Amino acid sequence: MSDEGSAPRVARLERIIEISRALNSTLNLGRLLEGILEAARELTQTEAGSIILVDRKSGELRFEAATGSHSHEVRSMAVPIEGSIAGWVIRHGKPVVVHDAQRDPRFYRRIDQEVGFQTRSLVAVPLSVKGKPIGVLEAVNKQGGVPFSDEDVEILSILADQAAVAIENALLFQQTDLVADLVHEMRTPLTSIIGYARMIRRDDVSEADRVAFAETIEQEATRLSRMAADFLELARLESGRAFPSREEVSLQGLLEDVLVLLRPQAEQKGIHLHAEVPADLPPILGDGERLHRALVNLVGNAVKFCRPGDRVSVRAWQEGEEVLIAVEDTGPGIPKSVQEHLFERFYRPPSSEAKEGSGLGLAITRGIVEAHGGRIWVESETGKGSTFTIALPLPPRERP
């Protein structure tokens, strides 16, 4: 090969070194997967890409990340080991090039059918750590319709080797970090339970005190149970395996259910709660139960932190290719110094109302929204109330 002909290849290899440095500088799994896909698209000049990982418990293959307008819709979808190109790569442990996916018997068509995408060609390479396959990296649809080259396979394989190690490190860190946070948060209620359990056995404790101590033990045990349940939900969300199915969800019906659930609590505190939801609001695709939980978290928080006489308003409307839901209150507002931490796990604002919660509500809400391909943000000013807004993408047929 001439020096002139090898120059592009050398440039791509140098680019991989730069990309590898960037990949290994983050332990955030979401950002890492996005970076790997962008690198794969850049290096192979393709329209889209996907990362499919092996579920460590079930052994199933699941989409963990994808590029393109339908990326959130394919996330967590299962891919069969038998009857898919990714499964073939896992079983054989080597790359494969498919020049005409629609004619290849290994091609799993359900994903394209579900999201309205057309896969024409692809390269799939194994993601392996110490010889053990952990997933598959795919580059889809070569730009310009030209066929994939041997160099594309080589470059993508080199990237996959670097990416697999970075993914493994991020997964291990994620698990360790989550567990460390949970253990730290459990210490306070456990200390209370142990302390009151010892005191309740003392001979010099009155019957009234015994009852009070027993109530405290029950409250702290309930708090631990709720914390553990919330922790497991957050762990599922952060691992990307929280949505095994998708269904059509009526946001109007969902919001009505949320308000029926929380109206007694609002009335008890003297807070006016109402909604403005158009009857023709289009449905979205998603997990109805988890979206219900996200909205209960937001509206419930607004009610919890508002004062008697305040108002909580829930509005929903369509804007372009999204449906927006805003939960607005006239409460005390949130200082800027607090806003930047609100969606962190186990964060509790410095107020008495926040002390009894698990500190995971808003982190779970953000996880649910992002798993649907959406966004969430807060706007607030001290003394002037707060507005939490969710933006969720519409299915393609609902878009204007």
Residue pairs with C-beta under 8 A, 6 or more apart in sequence:
9 151
12 43
12 151
12 155
13 155
13 158
15 42
15 43
16 39
16 43
16 155
16 158
16 159
16 162
19 35
19 39
19 43
19 159
19 162
20 162
20 166
22 35
23 32
23 35
23 36
23 39
23 162
23 163
23 166
24 162
24 165
24 166
24 169
26 32
26 35
26 170
27 169
27 170
27 173
27 174
28 170
29 167
29 170
29 171
29 174
29 238
29 240
30 65
30 370
32 166
32 167
32 170
33 51
33 64
33 65
33 167
34 65
36 51
36 65
36 137
36 159
36 163
36 166
36 167
37 49
37 50
37 51
37 65
37 66
37 67
38 67
39 159
39 163
40 46
40 49
40 137
40 138
40 139
40 156
40 159
41 47
41 48
41 49
41 67
41 139
43 155
43 156
43 159
44 123
44 139
44 142
44 148
44 152
44 155
44 156
45 142
45 143
45 144
46 139
46 140
46 141
46 142
46 143
47 68
47 140
47 141
47 142
47 143
48 66
48 67
48 68
48 117
48 139
48 140
48 141
49 66
49 67
49 137
49 138
49 139
49 140
50 63
50 65
50 66
50 67
50 74
50 137
50 138
50 140
51 63
51 64
51 65
51 66
51 127
51 135
51 136
51 137
51 138
51 167
52 61
52 62
52 63
52 64
52 79
52 86
52 135
52 136
52 138
53 61
53 62
53 64
53 127
53 134
53 135
53 167
54 60
54 61
54 90
54 133
54 134
54 135
55 61
55 62
55 241
59 81
60 78
60 79
60 81
61 78
61 79
61 80
61 81
61 84
61 86
61 87
61 90
61 135
61 136
62 76
62 77
62 78
62 79
62 240
62 241
63 74
63 75
63 76
63 77
63 79
63 111
64 75
64 76
64 135
64 240
65 71
65 75
65 240
66 74
66 75
68 117
69 396
70 115
70 116
70 117
70 396
71 373
72 371
72 372
72 373
72 374
72 393
73 114
73 115
73 246
73 285
73 373
74 111
74 114
74 115
75 240
75 243
75 371
75 373
76 240
76 241
76 242
76 243
76 244
76 371
77 111
77 114
78 244
79 86
79 87
79 108
79 111
80 87
80 108
81 87
81 90
81 91
83 106
83 108
84 106
84 107
84 108
85 96
85 98
85 101
85 104
85 106
85 107
85 108
85 122
85 124
85 138
86 108
86 124
86 136
86 138
87 106
88 96
88 106
88 124
89 95
89 96
89 124
89 125
89 126
89 133
89 136
90 126
90 133
90 135
90 136
93 126
93 128
93 133
94 126
95 123
95 124
95 125
95 126
95 153
95 156
95 157
96 123
96 124
97 121
97 122
97 123
97 148
97 152
97 153
98 104
98 106
98 107
98 121
98 122
98 123
98 124
99 121
99 147
99 148
100 120
100 121
101 107
101 119
101 120
101 121
101 122
102 109
102 119
102 120
107 119
111 117
112 118
112 119
116 396
119 140
119 141
120 141
120 145
121 140
121 141
121 142
121 147
121 148
122 138
122 139
122 140
122 141
123 138
123 139
123 148
123 152
123 153
123 156
124 136
124 137
124 138
125 136
125 137
125 138
125 153
125 156
125 157
125 160
126 133
126 135
126 136
126 137
126 160
127 133
127 134
127 135
127 136
127 137
127 160
127 163
127 164
127 167
128 134
128 160
128 161
128 164
129 164
129 165
129 168
134 164
134 167
134 168
135 164
135 167
137 156
137 159
137 160
137 163
139 148
139 152
139 156
142 148
142 152
174 238
174 239
178 231
178 234
178 235
178 238
178 345
181 345
181 346
182 227
182 228
182 231
184 346
185 227
185 346
185 358
185 359
186 224
186 227
189 220
189 221
189 223
189 224
189 227
190 220
190 224
192 216
192 217
192 220
193 217
193 220
193 221
193 224
196 213
196 214
196 216
196 217
196 220
197 217
199 205
199 209
199 213
200 210
200 213
200 214
200 217
205 213
223 356
223 358
226 358
227 358
227 360
230 358
230 360
230 361
230 364
231 358
231 360
233 242
233 360
233 364
234 345
234 360
234 363
234 364
234 367
236 242
237 364
237 367
237 368
237 371
238 367
240 371
242 287
242 290
242 367
242 368
242 371
243 286
243 287
243 290
243 371
245 287
246 285
246 286
246 287
247 285
247 286
247 287
247 288
248 283
248 284
248 285
249 283
249 284
249 285
249 286
249 287
249 288
249 291
250 283
251 277
251 281
251 283
251 284
251 291
251 316
251 323
251 325
252 277
252 278
252 279
252 281
252 316
254 288
254 291
254 292
254 295
255 275
255 277
255 295
255 314
255 316
255 325
256 275
256 277
257 292
258 292
258 295
258 296
258 299
258 314
259 273
259 274
259 275
259 299
259 314
261 296
262 273
262 296
262 299
262 300
262 303
263 273
265 300
265 303
266 272
266 273
266 303
266 312
267 273
269 303
269 306
269 308
270 308
270 309
271 303
271 306
271 307
271 308
271 309
271 310
271 311
271 312
272 310
272 311
272 312
273 299
273 303
273 311
273 312
273 314
274 311
274 312
274 313
274 314
275 313
275 314
275 315
275 316
276 313
276 314
276 315
276 316
277 314
277 315
277 316
278 316
278 317
278 318
281 316
281 317
281 318
281 323
282 318
282 323
282 394
282 398
283 395
283 398
284 323
284 372
284 392
284 393
284 394
284 395
284 398
285 395
286 372
286 392
287 368
287 371
287 372
290 368
290 371
291 368
291 372
293 364
293 365
293 368
294 364
294 365
294 368
294 369
294 390
295 314
295 325
295 327
297 361
297 362
297 364
297 365
298 327
298 365
298 388
298 390
299 312
299 314
299 327
301 361
301 362
301 388
302 312
302 327
302 328
302 329
302 331
302 386
302 388
303 312
304 353
305 329
305 331
305 332
305 351
305 353
306 312
306 329
306 330
306 331
306 332
307 331
307 332
310 329
310 330
310 331
310 385
311 329
311 330
312 327
312 328
312 329
312 330
313 326
313 327
313 328
313 329
314 325
314 326
314 327
314 328
315 325
315 326
315 328
316 323
316 324
316 325
316 326
317 323
317 324
318 324
318 394
319 391
320 399
320 400
321 393
321 394
321 399
321 400
322 374
322 391
322 392
322 393
322 394
323 391
323 392
323 394
324 389
324 390
324 391
324 392
325 389
325 390
325 392
326 387
326 388
326 389
326 390
327 387
327 388
327 389
328 385
328 386
328 387
329 385
329 386
329 387
330 385
331 385
331 386
332 382
332 383
332 385
333 380
333 381
333 382
333 383
333 384
333 385
333 386
334 342
334 349
334 378
334 380
334 382
334 386
335 382
338 349
338 350
339 378
339 380
341 347
342 349
342 362
342 378
343 362
343 363
343 365
343 366
343 376
344 363
345 359
345 360
345 363
346 358
346 359
346 360
346 363
347 359
347 362
347 363
348 354
348 355
348 357
348 359
365 376
366 376
369 375
369 376
369 390
369 392
370 376
372 392
372 393
373 392
373 393
374 390
374 391
374 392
374 393
375 390
375 391
376 388
376 389
376 390
376 391
377 388
377 389
378 386
378 387
378 388
378 389
379 386
379 387
379 389
380 386
380 387
